[in-house]
């Protein structure tokens, strides 16, 4: 059994930086290249297929030298014909050697995938060597704890934490993720860092988590690739990632590597 690589992007899955990460990972995969893109993160949107399709169109061009087969997986909502438990629409996952999930709602994705056949297949494919790539909302959902960014930033709910898919629990890690770490869309009037909620509310959220929680903050257009076999992490993109532990924070700029144990 050879564990596949796992990549997380802070944003920009269809940007130049994101494309470089996709291509760097494709180089490690023996032909034929089969890419599956799940529509689940934006499954509540009427244009979920378009959201996923944009990524698919980008990869057809960016990875054209690898002649990829790209499948959109319309696993949008439990209890419907497009359920993440419907094997009929999940079959491309069984041969996928790159699996991607991206934009949408972190809490929706965690709720719709938890305990489903789709999630079981994704984890099994990783254990059989498939590469997993997560961006934006999916990056948040994969962790032990979800920052409910839309509920706090858009709806006005009090700061709270929700359980994530906790992918790394199987590896003994209590790890959560925050993309858009250095976002500055709010300008000088509004702190939109820490995935739009700002430092003050992020600190409140962090205090709600278990004291041993470890977080990975990913700057805009920056990603990290986890090599589970060699047990190291490579930072790629335009900025840096931050590892936040109970005893402090450490930044790793693009181009650097550090041990997975960190």
Secondary structure in CASP SS format (residue, H / E / C, confidence):
PFRMAT SS
TARGET T0000
AUTHOR 0000-0000-0000
METHOD secondary structure of the structure
MODEL  1
X C 1.00
X C 1.00
X C 1.00
X C 1.00
X C 1.00
X E 1.00
X E 1.00
X E 1.00
X E 1.00
X C 1.00
X C 1.00
X C 1.00
X C 1.00
X C 1.00
X C 1.00
X H 1.00
X H 1.00
X H 1.00
X H 1.00
X H 1.00
X H 1.00
X H 1.00
X H 1.00
X H 1.00
X H 1.00
X H 1.00
X C 1.00
X C 1.00
X C 1.00
X C 1.00
X C 1.00
X C 1.00
X C 1.00
X E 1.00
X E 1.00
X E 1.00
X E 1.00
X E 1.00
X C 1.00
X H 1.00
X H 1.00
X H 1.00
X C 1.00
X C 1.00
X C 1.00
X C 1.00
X C 1.00
X H 1.00
X H 1.00
X H 1.00
X H 1.00
X H 1.00
X H 1.00
X H 1.00
X H 1.00
X H 1.00
X H 1.00
X H 1.00
X H 1.00
X H 1.00
X H 1.00
X H 1.00
X C 1.00
X H 1.00
X H 1.00
X H 1.00
X C 1.00
X C 1.00
X E 1.00
X E 1.00
X E 1.00
X E 1.00
X E 1.00
X C 1.00
X C 1.00
X C 1.00
X C 1.00
X C 1.00
X C 1.00
X C 1.00
X C 1.00
X C 1.00
X C 1.00
X C 1.00
X C 1.00
X C 1.00
X H 1.00
X H 1.00
X H 1.00
X H 1.00
X H 1.00
X H 1.00
X H 1.00
X H 1.00
X C 1.00
X C 1.00
X C 1.00
X E 1.00
X E 1.00
X E 1.00
X E 1.00
X C 1.00
X C 1.00
X C 1.00
X C 1.00
X H 1.00
X H 1.00
X H 1.00
X H 1.00
X H 1.00
X H 1.00
X H 1.00
X H 1.00
X C 1.00
X C 1.00
X C 1.00
X H 1.00
X H 1.00
X H 1.00
X H 1.00
X H 1.00
X H 1.00
X H 1.00
X H 1.00
X H 1.00
X H 1.00
X H 1.00
X C 1.00
X C 1.00
X C 1.00
X E 1.00
X E 1.00
X E 1.00
X E 1.00
X E 1.00
X C 1.00
X H 1.00
X H 1.00
X H 1.00
X H 1.00
X H 1.00
X H 1.00
X C 1.00
X C 1.00
X E 1.00
X E 1.00
X E 1.00
X C 1.00
X H 1.00
X H 1.00
X H 1.00
X H 1.00
X H 1.00
X H 1.00
X H 1.00
X C 1.00
X C 1.00
X C 1.00
X C 1.00
X C 1.00
X E 1.00
X E 1.00
X E 1.00
X C 1.00
X C 1.00
X C 1.00
X H 1.00
X H 1.00
X H 1.00
X H 1.00
X H 1.00
X C 1.00
X C 1.00
X C 1.00
X E 1.00
X E 1.00
X E 1.00
X E 1.00
X C 1.00
X C 1.00
X C 1.00
X C 1.00
X C 1.00
X C 1.00
X C 1.00
X C 1.00
X C 1.00
X C 1.00
X C 1.00
X C 1.00
X C 1.00
X C 1.00
X C 1.00
X C 1.00
X C 1.00
X C 1.00
X C 1.00
X H 1.00
X H 1.00
X H 1.00
X H 1.00
X H 1.00
X H 1.00
X H 1.00
X H 1.00
X H 1.00
X H 1.00
X C 1.00
X C 1.00
X C 1.00
X C 1.00
X C 1.00
X C 1.00
X E 1.00
X E 1.00
X E 1.00
X E 1.00
X E 1.00
X C 1.00
X C 1.00
X C 1.00
X E 1.00
X E 1.00
X E 1.00
X E 1.00
X E 1.00
X E 1.00
X C 1.00
X C 1.00
X C 1.00
X C 1.00
X E 1.00
X E 1.00
X E 1.00
X E 1.00
X E 1.00
X E 1.00
X C 1.00
X C 1.00
X E 1.00
X E 1.00
X E 1.00
X E 1.00
X E 1.00
X E 1.00
X C 1.00
X C 1.00
X E 1.00
X E 1.00
X E 1.00
X E 1.00
X E 1.00
X E 1.00
X C 1.00
X C 1.00
X C 1.00
X E 1.00
X E 1.00
X E 1.00
X C 1.00
X C 1.00
X C 1.00
END
